[in-house]
Amino acid sequence: MSTFQAAITEFMSGLDEKRCSALEDEHLEWQQRGQPAEVQRKTAERLAHTYFEKSAQVQYNDMGMRSIVLETHRNKAGMKLFQL
């Protein structure tokens, strides 16, 4: 966090009270309800493949297991997409 602290401090100093309060409310809501579905989808699209690949490598190297990974996604229209 310290790497970005200067940028965060500068960003926060540029906010007025109303905007800062709105961001704090949104932060509390995310803590209580979790991330919105759109944020979860974007994170999964960006990181899931790497996690699955690393997991399969560890399983093979440590346990001799072979695995098949089936990924399912929902696009913005709500359709399920599959990837093998």
Secondary structure as UniProt FT lines:
FT   HELIX           2..4
FT   HELIX           5..13
FT   HELIX           17..33
FT   HELIX           37..63
FT   STRAND          71..74
FT   TURN            76..77
FT   STRAND          80..83
//
